[in-house]
Amino acid sequence: MDSGSKQKFMALVVGAQLAGIIVVILMCVWMGKLQGGFGWGYKNDLKFNYHPLFMTIGLIYLYGNAMLVYRVFRNENKKLIKVLHMFMQLSALGFAIFALTAVFSAHNDEGNANLYTIHGWIGLITVIMFSLQFVMGFVFYLFPGMSEANKIWYMGSHRFWGVAIFCMALATALLGITENTLFKVRDYKERPPQSYVINFMGIFIIVFGWLVTYIVHKPEYQRETTHSEYTEQLQNE
């Protein structure tokens, strides 16, 4: 990239980081202050609040950044970036599992039904697909013995499903925010302080999603194969 392209790239990355951090902060404010905070115990109605926060951290912020590491660290050692990518995805999965545990436990304690809304359906499908994507990525790119030809063959599918599942996570988050608002913010149409937190959070989720997908799909921002990586590929052929 020339200097102008590098400046634009860095501006997009910084913009994505700011948008993602704002989303997490607004979710912390909404759940931690405006919805009563967090708690964990038998029939503790604050247990649910872990669900939206941890899903936002895991399947929005960490997931998006896990895709960006191959663009941000374009010239670093590829093996190290693979490990970083895997660690961030594993962390995102851990947050998602804890978030699911929180919501199922909260619903069961309160006697509420599980998985009857479109948010619940798409959310569970998203987590399952993310888990499968993680396993397939580990098998093809970190598990020893996989041939270079198979890695190249699967790369197109891995990239497509990575972005597709990320978009599903974004949609699920917006559905979840809307659902929780309808259930818990009775005076929403009166524009209470919560409404501004909720609306701006939704806007910044969309902005974060736009910036991440744009950076990932822009051809000139893709990783450049270094000389050592090229030599290694030739040796493996």
C-alpha positions as CSV (number, residue, x, y, z in Angstrom):
1,M,0.0,0.0,0.0
2,D,1.1,3.6,-0.7
3,S,1.2,6.2,2.1
4,G,-2.3,7.4,1.3
5,S,-3.8,4.0,1.4
6,K,-2.0,3.2,4.7
7,Q,-3.5,6.4,6.3
8,K,-7.0,5.5,5.1
9,F,-6.5,1.9,6.3
10,M,-5.4,3.1,9.8
11,A,-8.3,5.5,10.0
12,L,-10.7,2.7,9.2
13,V,-9.1,0.4,11.8
14,V,-9.2,3.2,14.5
15,G,-12.8,4.0,13.6
16,A,-13.8,0.3,13.9
17,Q,-12.1,0.1,17.3
18,L,-13.8,3.2,18.6
19,A,-17.2,2.0,17.4
20,G,-16.7,-1.4,19.0
21,I,-15.5,0.0,22.3
22,I,-18.5,2.4,22.4
23,V,-20.8,-0.5,21.8
24,V,-19.3,-2.4,24.8
25,I,-19.4,0.7,27.0
26,L,-23.0,1.5,26.2
27,M,-24.0,-2.1,26.9
28,C,-22.2,-1.9,30.2
29,V,-24.1,1.3,31.0
30,W,-27.4,-0.2,30.0
31,M,-27.1,-3.5,31.8
32,G,-24.8,-2.4,34.7
33,K,-26.6,0.9,35.6
34,L,-29.9,1.3,33.9
35,Q,-31.0,-2.3,34.2
36,G,-29.9,-2.8,37.8
37,G,-26.4,-4.3,37.5
38,F,-25.2,-7.9,37.6
39,G,-25.7,-10.8,40.1
40,W,-25.5,-14.6,40.2
41,G,-27.6,-16.7,42.5
42,Y,-30.7,-18.8,42.7
43,K,-33.6,-16.8,41.3
44,N,-31.5,-13.7,40.9
45,D,-33.2,-11.5,38.3
46,L,-29.9,-9.8,37.6
47,K,-28.4,-13.0,36.2
48,F,-29.9,-12.3,32.8
49,N,-27.9,-9.0,32.4
50,Y,-24.7,-11.0,31.8
51,H,-26.2,-12.4,28.6
52,P,-26.3,-9.3,26.4
53,L,-23.0,-7.9,27.8
54,F,-21.0,-11.1,27.2
55,M,-22.5,-11.8,23.8
56,T,-21.6,-8.3,22.8
57,I,-18.0,-8.7,24.0
58,G,-17.7,-12.2,22.5
59,L,-19.6,-12.4,19.2
60,I,-19.4,-8.7,18.3
61,Y,-16.2,-7.1,19.5
62,L,-13.8,-10.0,19.8
63,Y,-15.2,-11.8,16.7
64,G,-14.8,-8.7,14.6
65,N,-11.3,-8.0,15.8
66,A,-10.3,-11.7,15.3
67,M,-11.1,-11.1,11.6
68,L,-9.1,-7.9,11.5
69,V,-5.9,-9.3,12.9
70,Y,-4.9,-10.6,9.5
71,R,-5.3,-7.1,8.1
72,V,-3.8,-5.1,11.0
73,F,-0.7,-7.4,11.3
74,R,-0.3,-7.9,7.5
75,N,3.5,-8.3,7.6
76,E,4.0,-10.1,10.9
77,N,4.8,-13.8,11.3
78,K,1.8,-15.7,9.9
79,K,2.0,-18.5,12.5
80,L,1.9,-16.1,15.4
81,I,-1.1,-14.3,13.8
82,K,-2.9,-17.7,13.4
83,V,-2.4,-18.3,17.1
84,L,-3.7,-14.8,18.0
85,H,-6.7,-15.3,15.7
86,M,-7.5,-18.7,17.3
87,F,-7.1,-17.3,20.8
88,M,-9.5,-14.4,20.1
89,Q,-12.0,-16.7,18.5
90,L,-11.7,-19.2,21.5
91,S,-12.2,-16.2,23.9
92,A,-15.3,-15.1,21.9
93,L,-16.7,-18.7,22.1
94,G,-16.1,-18.7,25.9
95,F,-18.0,-15.5,26.3
96,A,-20.8,-16.8,24.2
97,I,-21.1,-20.0,26.2
98,F,-21.2,-18.1,29.5
99,A,-23.8,-15.8,28.0
100,L,-26.0,-18.7,27.0
101,T,-25.6,-20.3,30.4
102,A,-26.8,-17.0,32.0
103,V,-29.9,-16.6,29.9
104,F,-31.0,-20.2,30.1
105,S,-30.4,-20.2,33.9
106,A,-32.3,-16.9,34.3
107,H,-35.3,-18.1,32.3
108,N,-35.4,-21.4,34.1
109,D,-35.3,-19.7,37.5
110,E,-38.1,-17.4,36.6
111,G,-40.2,-20.0,34.9
112,N,-39.9,-18.4,31.4
113,A,-39.8,-20.3,28.2
114,N,-36.6,-20.6,26.2
115,L,-36.0,-20.3,22.5
116,Y,-39.5,-19.2,21.3
117,T,-38.5,-15.8,19.7
118,I,-36.7,-15.2,16.4
119,H,-33.8,-13.7,18.4
120,G,-33.4,-17.0,20.4
121,W,-33.6,-19.1,17.2
122,I,-31.1,-17.1,15.2
123,G,-28.9,-16.6,18.2
124,L,-28.6,-20.3,18.9
125,I,-27.9,-21.1,15.2
126,T,-25.2,-18.4,15.2
127,V,-23.4,-19.8,18.2
128,I,-23.6,-23.3,16.7
129,M,-22.3,-22.2,13.4
130,F,-19.5,-20.1,15.1
131,S,-18.5,-23.2,17.0
132,L,-18.4,-25.3,13.8
133,Q,-16.4,-22.5,12.1
134,F,-13.9,-22.5,14.9
135,V,-13.5,-26.3,14.8
136,M,-13.0,-26.4,11.0
137,G,-10.5,-23.5,11.2
138,F,-8.5,-25.3,13.8
139,V,-8.5,-28.6,11.9
140,F,-7.5,-27.0,8.6
141,Y,-5.0,-24.4,9.8
142,L,-3.6,-25.3,13.2
143,F,-3.9,-29.1,13.3
144,P,-0.6,-30.7,12.2
145,G,-0.5,-32.7,9.0
146,M,-3.0,-30.8,6.8
147,S,-1.7,-30.3,3.3
148,E,-1.2,-26.9,1.8
149,A,-3.5,-27.8,-1.0
150,N,-6.4,-28.5,1.4
151,K,-5.7,-25.3,3.3
152,I,-5.9,-23.3,0.0
153,W,-9.0,-25.3,-1.0
154,Y,-10.9,-24.5,2.2
155,M,-9.8,-20.8,2.5
156,G,-12.6,-19.4,0.4
157,S,-15.2,-21.1,2.4
158,H,-13.6,-20.2,5.7
159,R,-13.5,-16.5,4.8
160,F,-17.1,-16.5,3.5
161,W,-18.6,-18.2,6.5
162,G,-16.5,-16.1,8.9
163,V,-18.1,-12.9,7.5
164,A,-21.5,-14.5,7.1
165,I,-21.7,-15.7,10.7
166,F,-20.4,-12.3,11.9
167,C,-23.3,-10.7,10.0
168,M,-25.7,-13.1,11.7
169,A,-24.2,-12.1,15.1
170,L,-24.8,-8.4,14.3
171,A,-28.4,-9.2,13.3
172,T,-29.0,-11.3,16.4
173,A,-27.6,-8.5,18.6
174,L,-30.0,-5.9,17.1
175,L,-32.9,-8.3,17.5
176,G,-32.0,-9.0,21.1
177,I,-31.7,-5.3,21.9
178,T,-35.2,-4.7,20.4
179,E,-36.6,-7.7,22.2
180,N,-35.2,-6.7,25.6
181,T,-36.3,-3.1,25.1
182,L,-39.9,-4.2,24.4
183,F,-39.9,-6.5,27.5
184,K,-38.2,-4.1,30.0
185,V,-38.4,-0.5,28.9
186,R,-42.1,0.3,29.3
187,D,-41.8,4.0,28.7
188,Y,-39.5,3.7,25.6
189,K,-41.8,5.9,23.5
190,E,-41.4,8.7,26.1
191,R,-37.7,8.9,25.2
192,P,-36.2,8.1,28.7
193,P,-32.4,8.2,29.0
194,Q,-32.3,4.4,28.3
195,S,-33.8,5.0,24.8
196,Y,-30.8,7.1,23.8
197,V,-28.3,4.5,25.1
198,I,-30.2,1.8,23.3
199,N,-30.5,3.6,20.0
200,F,-26.9,4.8,19.8
201,M,-25.8,1.3,20.7
202,G,-27.7,-0.1,17.8
203,I,-26.2,2.6,15.5
204,F,-22.6,1.8,16.6
205,I,-23.2,-1.9,16.2
206,I,-24.0,-1.2,12.5
207,V,-21.0,1.1,12.1
208,F,-18.7,-1.5,13.6
209,G,-20.1,-4.2,11.3
210,W,-19.7,-1.9,8.3
211,L,-16.1,-1.0,9.0
212,V,-15.0,-4.6,9.8
213,T,-16.6,-6.1,6.7
214,Y,-15.3,-3.3,4.5
215,I,-11.7,-3.7,5.8
216,V,-11.9,-7.5,5.4
217,H,-13.2,-7.4,1.9
218,K,-11.0,-4.6,0.5
219,P,-8.4,-6.4,-1.7
220,E,-5.5,-4.0,-1.0
221,Y,-5.9,-4.5,2.7
222,Q,-5.4,-8.3,2.5
223,R,-2.3,-9.8,3.9
224,E,0.9,-9.7,1.8
225,T,2.7,-13.0,1.6
226,T,6.2,-12.4,3.0
227,H,9.3,-13.9,1.4
228,S,9.8,-16.5,4.2
229,E,6.2,-17.6,3.9
230,Y,6.5,-18.0,0.1
231,T,9.7,-20.0,0.6
232,E,8.0,-22.2,3.1
233,Q,5.1,-22.8,0.7
234,L,7.5,-23.9,-2.0
235,Q,9.2,-26.3,0.4
236,N,5.9,-27.9,1.3
237,E,4.8,-28.4,-2.4
